[in-house]
Amino acid sequence: MKQNLRYTLVFACLAAAAVAFVLLDTWLVPAIFGAWAIMILAFFGGKQEEVRPGAADGIDPKAVKEYRKQHPEASIVEAVNAIGS
């Protein structure tokens, strides 16, 4: 899940919780929306990336920069792993 979408969904759940609390004057529905927001943050968190052993040995920084220009969504770790393999 993209980072912006994840935070947008969390914000939407929290906003829905606030509106539900004001309109319904109860805590149950806002608690459910709040739980959804926590679950979205927990289950769709960012993935931890690691450079594979030996992938970074002798990599040219210019090659990493060029790879990231060709693949704008790629992280530095992804570029190093792609070039180093």
N, CA, C and O atoms as CSV, one atom per row, in Angstrom:
chain,resi,resn,atom,element,x,y,z
A,1,MET,N,N,0.848,-1.169,0.000
A,1,MET,CA,C,0.000,0.000,0.000
A,1,MET,C,C,0.898,1.238,0.000
A,1,MET,O,O,1.879,1.301,0.741
A,2,LYS,N,N,0.565,2.188,-0.809
A,2,LYS,CA,C,1.349,3.406,-0.882
A,2,LYS,C,C,1.233,4.175,0.426
A,2,LYS,O,O,0.206,4.126,1.103
A,3,GLN,N,N,2.302,4.883,0.769
A,3,GLN,CA,C,2.370,5.603,2.036
A,3,GLN,C,C,1.275,6.665,2.139
A,3,GLN,O,O,0.634,6.795,3.181
A,4,ASN,N,N,1.060,7.422,1.065
A,4,ASN,CA,C,0.039,8.477,1.115
A,4,ASN,C,C,-1.359,7.896,1.293
A,4,ASN,O,O,-2.169,8.448,2.038
A,5,LEU,N,N,-1.645,6.795,0.621
A,5,LEU,CA,C,-2.953,6.163,0.743
A,5,LEU,C,C,-3.164,5.651,2.159
A,5,LEU,O,O,-4.263,5.759,2.704
A,6,ARG,N,N,-2.130,5.102,2.747
A,6,ARG,CA,C,-2.226,4.578,4.107
A,6,ARG,C,C,-2.600,5.690,5.090
A,6,ARG,O,O,-3.508,5.522,5.904
A,7,TYR,N,N,-1.904,6.814,5.013
A,7,TYR,CA,C,-2.206,7.909,5.931
A,7,TYR,C,C,-3.546,8.563,5.621
A,7,TYR,O,O,-4.212,9.059,6.530
A,8,THR,N,N,-3.948,8.573,4.368
A,8,THR,CA,C,-5.259,9.102,4.008
A,8,THR,C,C,-6.367,8.247,4.610
A,8,THR,O,O,-7.350,8.776,5.129
A,9,LEU,N,N,-6.209,6.917,4.541
A,9,LEU,CA,C,-7.214,6.028,5.127
A,9,LEU,C,C,-7.272,6.175,6.651
A,9,LEU,O,O,-8.354,6.144,7.238
A,10,VAL,N,N,-6.130,6.333,7.278
A,10,VAL,CA,C,-6.109,6.530,8.735
A,10,VAL,C,C,-6.810,7.832,9.089
A,10,VAL,O,O,-7.626,7.870,10.009
A,11,PHE,N,N,-6.492,8.905,8.359
A,11,PHE,CA,C,-7.143,10.181,8.616
A,11,PHE,C,C,-8.649,10.091,8.387
A,11,PHE,O,O,-9.428,10.662,9.150
A,12,ALA,N,N,-9.061,9.381,7.344
A,12,ALA,CA,C,-10.491,9.219,7.061
A,12,ALA,C,C,-11.188,8.456,8.186
A,12,ALA,O,O,-12.304,8.802,8.573
A,13,CYS,N,N,-10.536,7.425,8.707
A,13,CYS,CA,C,-11.128,6.671,9.819
A,13,CYS,C,C,-11.259,7.538,11.072
A,13,CYS,O,O,-12.274,7.486,11.767
A,14,LEU,N,N,-10.235,8.328,11.352
A,14,LEU,CA,C,-10.297,9.196,12.531
A,14,LEU,C,C,-11.332,10.307,12.357
A,14,LEU,O,O,-12.022,10.674,13.308
A,15,ALA,N,N,-11.438,10.840,11.141
A,15,ALA,CA,C,-12.459,11.858,10.881
A,15,ALA,C,C,-13.854,11.259,10.995
A,15,ALA,O,O,-14.759,11.881,11.552
A,16,ALA,N,N,-14.029,10.049,10.466
A,16,ALA,CA,C,-15.326,9.372,10.586
A,16,ALA,C,C,-15.653,9.086,12.046
A,16,ALA,O,O,-16.814,9.159,12.449
A,17,ALA,N,N,-14.637,8.763,12.838
A,17,ALA,CA,C,-14.861,8.529,14.266
A,17,ALA,C,C,-15.332,9.802,14.955
A,17,ALA,O,O,-16.246,9.763,15.778
A,18,ALA,N,N,-14.718,10.923,14.624
A,18,ALA,CA,C,-15.121,12.190,15.234
A,18,ALA,C,C,-16.542,12.574,14.829
A,18,ALA,O,O,-17.335,13.006,15.666
A,19,VAL,N,N,-16.860,12.415,13.554
A,19,VAL,CA,C,-18.219,12.743,13.080
A,19,VAL,C,C,-19.241,11.806,13.716
A,19,VAL,O,O,-20.314,12.243,14.131
A,20,ALA,N,N,-18.911,10.533,13.790
A,20,ALA,CA,C,-19.843,9.569,14.384
A,20,ALA,C,C,-20.072,9.866,15.859
A,20,ALA,O,O,-21.187,9.713,16.357
A,21,PHE,N,N,-19.023,10.290,16.561
A,21,PHE,CA,C,-19.180,10.605,17.979
A,21,PHE,C,C,-20.099,11.809,18.175
A,21,PHE,O,O,-20.931,11.825,19.082
A,22,VAL,N,N,-19.941,12.807,17.323
A,22,VAL,CA,C,-20.775,14.009,17.438
A,22,VAL,C,C,-22.219,13.706,17.058
A,22,VAL,O,O,-23.148,14.139,17.739
A,23,LEU,N,N,-22.408,12.958,15.965
A,23,LEU,CA,C,-23.766,12.715,15.483
A,23,LEU,C,C,-24.506,11.661,16.297
A,23,LEU,O,O,-25.699,11.808,16.560
A,24,LEU,N,N,-23.811,10.603,16.696
A,24,LEU,CA,C,-24.485,9.493,17.373
A,24,LEU,C,C,-24.448,9.600,18.891
A,24,LEU,O,O,-25.231,8.944,19.579
A,25,ASP,N,N,-23.546,10.419,19.419
A,25,ASP,CA,C,-23.420,10.623,20.859
A,25,ASP,C,C,-23.231,9.295,21.604
A,25,ASP,O,O,-23.822,9.060,22.658
A,26,THR,N,N,-22.411,8.460,21.037
A,26,THR,CA,C,-22.065,7.193,21.668
A,26,THR,C,C,-20.584,6.916,21.381
A,26,THR,O,O,-20.006,7.546,20.495
A,27,TRP,N,N,-19.982,6.013,22.090
A,27,TRP,CA,C,-18.554,5.745,21.925
A,27,TRP,C,C,-18.272,4.490,21.104
A,27,TRP,O,O,-17.132,4.283,20.690
A,28,LEU,N,N,-19.273,3.649,20.856
A,28,LEU,CA,C,-19.033,2.365,20.209
A,28,LEU,C,C,-18.589,2.507,18.753
A,28,LEU,O,O,-17.576,1.927,18.363
A,29,VAL,N,N,-19.313,3.253,17.960
A,29,VAL,CA,C,-18.966,3.414,16.544
A,29,VAL,C,C,-17.627,4.142,16.384
A,29,VAL,O,O,-16.802,3.710,15.579
A,30,PRO,N,N,-17.381,5.230,17.121
A,30,PRO,CA,C,-16.048,5.849,17.013
A,30,PRO,C,C,-14.921,4.909,17.453
A,30,PRO,O,O,-13.818,4.972,16.911
A,31,ALA,N,N,-15.186,4.056,18.414
A,31,ALA,CA,C,-14.167,3.095,18.846
A,31,ALA,C,C,-13.849,2.112,17.717
A,31,ALA,O,O,-12.694,1.730,17.532
A,32,ILE,N,N,-14.869,1.706,16.969
A,32,ILE,CA,C,-14.650,0.807,15.832
A,32,ILE,C,C,-13.820,1.509,14.753
A,32,ILE,O,O,-12.885,0.920,14.210
A,33,PHE,N,N,-14.157,2.757,14.441
A,33,PHE,CA,C,-13.367,3.509,13.459
A,33,PHE,C,C,-11.933,3.713,13.944
A,33,PHE,O,O,-10.994,3.625,13.153
A,34,GLY,N,N,-11.759,3.982,15.224
A,34,GLY,CA,C,-10.420,4.132,15.781
A,34,GLY,C,C,-9.629,2.839,15.707
A,34,GLY,O,O,-8.430,2.852,15.430
A,35,ALA,N,N,-10.302,1.724,15.954
A,35,ALA,CA,C,-9.635,0.426,15.844
A,35,ALA,C,C,-9.223,0.158,14.400
A,35,ALA,O,O,-8.143,-0.380,14.156
A,36,TRP,N,N,-10.063,0.525,13.450
A,36,TRP,CA,C,-9.694,0.369,12.036
A,36,TRP,C,C,-8.454,1.194,11.718
A,36,TRP,O,O,-7.562,0.730,11.007
A,37,ALA,N,N,-8.395,2.425,12.245
A,37,ALA,CA,C,-7.230,3.278,11.987
A,37,ALA,C,C,-5.959,2.635,12.538
A,37,ALA,O,O,-4.920,2.651,11.878
A,38,ILE,N,N,-6.035,2.078,13.726
A,38,ILE,CA,C,-4.874,1.407,14.322
A,38,ILE,C,C,-4.492,0.176,13.517
A,38,ILE,O,O,-3.307,-0.088,13.312
A,39,MET,N,N,-5.486,-0.581,13.057
A,39,MET,CA,C,-5.187,-1.782,12.266
A,39,MET,C,C,-4.546,-1.416,10.922
A,39,MET,O,O,-3.650,-2.118,10.454
A,40,ILE,N,N,-4.997,-0.336,10.308
A,40,ILE,CA,C,-4.393,0.093,9.046
A,40,ILE,C,C,-2.929,0.454,9.264
A,40,ILE,O,O,-2.072,0.084,8.462
A,41,LEU,N,N,-2.639,1.174,10.343
A,41,LEU,CA,C,-1.257,1.533,10.629
A,41,LEU,C,C,-0.412,0.302,10.938
A,41,LEU,O,O,0.744,0.218,10.523
A,42,ALA,N,N,-0.987,-0.650,11.664
A,42,ALA,CA,C,-0.217,-1.825,12.088
A,42,ALA,C,C,-0.018,-2.831,10.959
A,42,ALA,O,O,1.096,-3.311,10.748
A,43,PHE,N,N,-1.075,-3.152,10.241
A,43,PHE,CA,C,-0.995,-4.225,9.259
A,43,PHE,C,C,-0.467,-3.797,7.898
A,43,PHE,O,O,0.050,-4.624,7.146
A,44,PHE,N,N,-0.592,-2.521,7.575
A,44,PHE,CA,C,-0.118,-2.043,6.288
A,44,PHE,C,C,1.059,-1.105,6.464
A,44,PHE,O,O,1.201,-0.129,5.727
A,45,GLY,N,N,1.900,-1.399,7.435
A,45,GLY,CA,C,3.073,-0.586,7.703
A,45,GLY,C,C,4.112,-0.722,6.616
A,45,GLY,O,O,4.029,-1.604,5.761
A,46,GLY,N,N,5.084,0.154,6.659
A,46,GLY,CA,C,6.145,0.111,5.671
A,46,GLY,C,C,6.987,-1.145,5.819
A,46,GLY,O,O,7.202,-1.641,6.925
A,47,LYS,N,N,7.452,-1.641,4.706
A,47,LYS,CA,C,8.260,-2.845,4.749
A,47,LYS,C,C,9.710,-2.474,5.035
A,47,LYS,O,O,10.203,-1.443,4.578
A,48,GLN,N,N,10.375,-3.318,5.785
A,48,GLN,CA,C,11.780,-3.119,6.076
A,48,GLN,C,C,12.591,-3.734,4.944
A,48,GLN,O,O,12.393,-4.897,4.591
A,49,GLU,N,N,13.476,-2.975,4.391
A,49,GLU,CA,C,14.287,-3.450,3.284
A,49,GLU,C,C,15.727,-3.571,3.748
A,49,GLU,O,O,16.207,-2.774,4.554
A,50,GLU,N,N,16.401,-4.573,3.231
A,50,GLU,CA,C,17.802,-4.770,3.552
A,50,GLU,C,C,18.583,-5.002,2.268
A,50,GLU,O,O,18.087,-5.602,1.313
A,51,VAL,N,N,19.798,-4.520,2.271
A,51,VAL,CA,C,20.686,-4.780,1.147
A,51,VAL,C,C,21.186,-6.214,1.280
A,51,VAL,O,O,21.656,-6.628,2.340
A,52,ARG,N,N,21.076,-6.963,0.187
A,52,ARG,CA,C,21.540,-8.346,0.207
A,52,ARG,C,C,23.040,-8.389,0.460
A,52,ARG,O,O,23.759,-7.484,0.036
A,53,PRO,N,N,23.522,-9.409,1.132
A,53,PRO,CA,C,24.961,-9.509,1.389
A,53,PRO,C,C,25.758,-9.512,0.076
A,53,PRO,O,O,25.466,-10.274,-0.846
A,54,GLY,N,N,26.744,-8.661,0.022
A,54,GLY,CA,C,27.600,-8.579,-1.150
A,54,GLY,C,C,27.066,-7.709,-2.275
A,54,GLY,O,O,27.778,-7.465,-3.249
A,55,ALA,N,N,25.842,-7.240,-2.167
A,55,ALA,CA,C,25.246,-6.444,-3.252
A,55,ALA,C,C,25.861,-5.053,-3.331
A,55,ALA,O,O,25.918,-4.464,-4.410
A,56,ALA,N,N,26.317,-4.524,-2.210
A,56,ALA,CA,C,26.832,-3.156,-2.197
A,56,ALA,C,C,28.322,-3.079,-2.466
A,56,ALA,O,O,28.879,-1.982,-2.524
A,57,ASP,N,N,28.978,-4.208,-2.629
A,57,ASP,CA,C,30.421,-4.203,-2.858
A,57,ASP,C,C,30.743,-3.636,-4.229
A,57,ASP,O,O,30.330,-4.188,-5.249
A,58,GLY,N,N,31.483,-2.533,-4.253
A,58,GLY,CA,C,31.949,-1.949,-5.502
A,58,GLY,C,C,30.880,-1.317,-6.365
A,58,GLY,O,O,31.035,-1.250,-7.585
A,59,ILE,N,N,29.788,-0.846,-5.757
A,59,ILE,CA,C,28.714,-0.214,-6.543
A,59,ILE,C,C,29.068,1.253,-6.785
A,59,ILE,O,O,29.514,1.958,-5.880
A,60,ASP,N,N,28.866,1.685,-7.994
A,60,ASP,CA,C,29.110,3.072,-8.353
A,60,ASP,C,C,27.881,3.904,-7.981
A,60,ASP,O,O,26.770,3.588,-8.408
A,61,PRO,N,N,28.069,4.959,-7.192
A,61,PRO,CA,C,26.918,5.800,-6.820
A,61,PRO,C,C,26.203,6.403,-8.022
A,61,PRO,O,O,24.994,6.633,-7.980
A,62,LYS,N,N,26.943,6.656,-9.086
A,62,LYS,CA,C,26.312,7.203,-10.291
A,62,LYS,C,C,25.362,6.193,-10.924
A,62,LYS,O,O,24.338,6.564,-11.498
A,63,ALA,N,N,25.711,4.914,-10.815
A,63,ALA,CA,C,24.832,3.871,-11.350
A,63,ALA,C,C,23.533,3.794,-10.556
A,63,ALA,O,O,22.460,3.582,-11.119
A,64,VAL,N,N,23.646,3.970,-9.234
A,64,VAL,CA,C,22.442,3.977,-8.390
A,64,VAL,C,C,21.568,5.174,-8.742
A,64,VAL,O,O,20.347,5.052,-8.840
A,65,LYS,N,N,22.195,6.323,-8.931
A,65,LYS,CA,C,21.440,7.527,-9.283
A,65,LYS,C,C,20.739,7.355,-10.632
A,65,LYS,O,O,19.580,7.740,-10.787
A,66,GLU,N,N,21.444,6.778,-11.603
A,66,GLU,CA,C,20.855,6.552,-12.923
A,66,GLU,C,C,19.688,5.555,-12.847
A,66,GLU,O,O,18.663,5.734,-13.505
A,67,TYR,N,N,19.862,4.506,-12.036
A,67,TYR,CA,C,18.789,3.518,-11.868
A,67,TYR,C,C,17.549,4.179,-11.268
A,67,TYR,O,O,16.426,3.892,-11.683
A,68,ARG,N,N,17.755,5.058,-10.296
A,68,ARG,CA,C,16.612,5.722,-9.660
A,68,ARG,C,C,15.955,6.735,-10.583
A,68,ARG,O,O,14.764,7.013,-10.442
A,69,LYS,N,N,16.699,7.287,-11.513
A,69,LYS,CA,C,16.085,8.174,-12.521
A,69,LYS,C,C,15.203,7.365,-13.465
A,69,LYS,O,O,14.133,7.819,-13.872
A,70,GLN,N,N,15.661,6.157,-13.810
A,70,GLN,CA,C,14.892,5.304,-14.710
A,70,GLN,C,C,13.697,4.671,-14.012
A,70,GLN,O,O,12.687,4.379,-14.652
A,71,HIS,N,N,13.805,4.460,-12.707
A,71,HIS,CA,C,12.737,3.849,-11.903
A,71,HIS,C,C,12.430,4.791,-10.734
A,71,HIS,O,O,12.956,4.589,-9.640
A,72,PRO,N,N,11.592,5.815,-10.937
A,72,PRO,CA,C,11.362,6.841,-9.907
A,72,PRO,C,C,10.786,6.304,-8.589
A,72,PRO,O,O,10.988,6.914,-7.539
A,73,GLU,N,N,10.087,5.198,-8.629
A,73,GLU,CA,C,9.476,4.650,-7.414
A,73,GLU,C,C,10.457,3.804,-6.595
A,73,GLU,O,O,10.143,3.414,-5.470
A,74,ALA,N,N,11.619,3.523,-7.140
A,74,ALA,CA,C,12.581,2.637,-6.472
A,74,ALA,C,C,13.295,3.368,-5.343
A,74,ALA,O,O,13.623,4.550,-5.452
A,75,SER,N,N,13.526,2.637,-4.257
A,75,SER,CA,C,14.299,3.187,-3.148
A,75,SER,C,C,15.779,2.943,-3.417
A,75,SER,O,O,16.144,2.251,-4.367
A,76,ILE,N,N,16.611,3.512,-2.581
A,76,ILE,CA,C,18.044,3.314,-2.727
A,76,ILE,C,C,18.400,1.845,-2.512
A,76,ILE,O,O,19.236,1.295,-3.229
A,77,VAL,N,N,17.772,1.218,-1.534
A,77,VAL,CA,C,18.035,-0.195,-1.259
A,77,VAL,C,C,17.653,-1.057,-2.450
A,77,VAL,O,O,18.394,-1.964,-2.828
A,78,GLU,N,N,16.495,-0.775,-3.042
A,78,GLU,CA,C,16.071,-1.534,-4.228
A,78,GLU,C,C,17.041,-1.346,-5.380
A,78,GLU,O,O,17.333,-2.292,-6.112
A,79,ALA,N,N,17.546,-0.111,-5.545
A,79,ALA,CA,C,18.498,0.151,-6.621
A,79,ALA,C,C,19.802,-0.593,-6.393
A,79,ALA,O,O,20.352,-1.174,-7.329
A,80,VAL,N,N,20.304,-0.583,-5.169
A,80,VAL,CA,C,21.553,-1.280,-4.862
A,80,VAL,C,C,21.370,-2.787,-5.087
A,80,VAL,O,O,22.248,-3.440,-5.651
A,81,ASN,N,N,20.247,-3.332,-4.654
A,81,ASN,CA,C,20.005,-4.768,-4.848
A,81,ASN,C,C,19.884,-5.117,-6.337
A,81,ASN,O,O,20.342,-6.179,-6.759
A,82,ALA,N,N,19.278,-4.244,-7.123
A,82,ALA,CA,C,19.109,-4.520,-8.554
A,82,ALA,C,C,20.439,-4.429,-9.294
A,82,ALA,O,O,20.729,-5.249,-10.164
A,83,ILE,N,N,21.235,-3.439,-8.949
A,83,ILE,CA,C,22.511,-3.254,-9.636
A,83,ILE,C,C,23.529,-4.296,-9.167
A,83,ILE,O,O,24.321,-4.801,-9.963
A,84,GLY,N,N,23.504,-4.607,-7.891
A,84,GLY,CA,C,24.496,-5.515,-7.331
A,84,GLY,C,C,24.263,-6.974,-7.633
A,84,GLY,O,O,25.130,-7.802,-7.353
A,85,SER,N,N,23.127,-7.315,-8.192
A,85,SER,CA,C,22.865,-8.743,-8.450
A,85,SER,C,C,23.304,-9.172,-9.828
A,85,SER,O,O,23.150,-10.339,-10.190
